[in-house]
Amino acid sequence: MSGSSGAAVRTCAATALKVTARQAAHRPPGTGTGAAVVGFTNVSARPCLLQGHPTVAGAGNGSPQHNVPLSVTRVGSATPVRVAPGGRAWVKLTFVQVQGEADGYCVSGADPVVYPTLVIGLPGSGAHQVALDDGQFAECDNKVTVTAVSAAKPV
């Protein structure tokens, strides 16, 4: 893909991205996090491309090397998204829901897991440790469904 100057637009480098996460407005019924929207902001001075489905791992604060990879189910087609300087691209993560109050439970019988942070990886754009802006990631069964990178902000 080429920019307005005719120069090729390259994949966003890890250092070109600031990554944030918030709870999604639309999430599965029940308690716990359920779904999160992850935003990738281009903090560089040049446009760049993001594409694909993220990898996702649960991690503690400050320990991205000691993470637990989650089983990822991909939804949606992956097409390149051109991100202008200061622009954003998005993915939505949906977790197997933690049920009940207090410590909660998993319908499957597995133990619920709470991660203070996740490590989100994108093809060619590195891995990024991110915390929710308003809580922690609570999930069951070490599974997550992910959308492909999109220019449209999911809800």
N, C-alpha and C positions, 0 to 999 in steps of 0.2 A: 504494500500500500504506500502511496506517495503523499507527501504533505503539499501545501500550496507552493512551496519553492521547488517542487519536483524531486526533492531529496526523499529517499526511502524512510518511512516511519518504522522505527524498530520496536521490538518488544520492550515493555517497561522494565527497567532494571529494578532490583529490590530496593536500591537506595533512592529511586525516584518515587516511591510509594509511601504514603502514610495510610495505615489501615486502622479502621474503627469498627466497632460492633455495637448494636443495640437490639433490644428485644423487638421482634416483629409485632406489628399491630394485629395482624391476622395469623393466628397460630392454632394448633390442634387444641381441642377441649381438654380440660384437666388443669393440674397445677404444674409448677416448674417452668422452666424457660420455654420449652416447646419449639420455638423458632427464633432465629436471629437473622438480622440483615447485616451483612458485612460490606463496608464501603472502602474502596481503594481510591485515594486522592493522589493525583499526579502533582508532586511537589517540585518537579524539575522545570526547567525553562523551555523544554521541547515537548511536542506531542509524542505519545508513544502508544503502543498497542497492548491490550490484554485479551487473552483468549483462553477458552477451555473451562473445565470444571476443577474446582479446588480439591486438594487433598486436605484432610482434617484430622488433627490429633488432639487429644486432651492433654493439658499440661498444668503444672503448678506454677505459681508466680516465680519468675526468674529461672525456670528450668526447662527451656524448650528442648534441650538435648535428652531429657528424661520424660518423653511423652508417650502416650498410648494411642497408636493409630486407630482411628475408627473405620469401620466398614462403610464405604461410601456408595450410595445409589445415586446415579446421575440422571437428571431430567433436563430436557431441553437440548436444542442444537447449539453447538459451540461455533460461533462466528467471531471474527476479530472485532474488537471494540476500540475505536480511536479515542484516546483520552487527551484532551487539550491540557496545557498547563493550568493547574487549578481545578481541572475537571474531575469528575468521578465516574467510576463504574461500580457495579454491585453484584453480589451473589446472595442468595437466601439459603440458609441452613435450617432443616427441620429435623428435630430429634424425636426418638421414641419417647413419649411423654411419661414423666414421673407423675404418679397418681397420689391422691390423698393429701393429708395435712402433715405438718411437722416434718418428720424424716421422710415421709412418703414411701411408696412401694412401686415395684414394676409389675405390670400385669403378667409378664412372662415368668415371674418368680425370681428373676435376677435381682441383685442388689443395685439400688440406684447409685449413680456416681455423680459427684459434683466436681467440676473443674473450675478453678479460678480464672484460667486462661485457655485459649485454644491456639494451636499452631496451624495457620492456614497457608497452604502452598498453591501457587499458580505456575503453570508451565512457563519456564524461562524467566519468571519474575520473583523467584526466591520463596522462602518461608517466612511468615510474619507472626509473631506472638501477639495476641490481642485479647483484651478483657472486655466484657460487656460494660457499657457505660452505666448500667443500673442493676447489677447483680452478678450472678455466676451462671455457668452453663450446667444444667442438671439434665441428665439423660439416663436412659436404660438401654441395655443390650449392646452398648458400644457401636451403635448404628447411627448414621446421619444421611439424609437425602439432601443433595445439593443441586442448585440450578447452575447453568452455565453463566459466565460473566455476561452482564447486560448493561446497556447504557440507561435503561429504564430502572428507576428505583422501585424495588418491590415493597409491598406493605406488610 
